[in-house]
Amino acid sequence: MDARRIAQLKQAANRLSDLFIDDVNKYVAECETYYSGGKYTDVEYAIIIHLCDVYIAVKDGNMSRDEAVEKQRELLRSE
């Protein structure tokens, strides 16, 4: 996966994490749009959702940024 695509996945995950924190219903609707929109493969969609979980944990104070960086690397390596 190239750097540009990785950046797109991270951006999507960041957007979803903000939606989750602000309005879960909007988060669910956006997830459905991402999944059915055809822009992302099933693997990419799964990575987005896992990255979203990591970003939420950081934003909620349940994970340090250092931990998040390592988790992010693991997720993107497993692609």
Secondary structure, DSSP 4 states (H G I P E B T S, - for coil): --HHHHHHHHHHHHHHHHHHHH-HHHHHHHHHHHHHSSSS-HHHHHHHHHHHHHHHHHHTTSS-HHHHHHHHHHHHH--
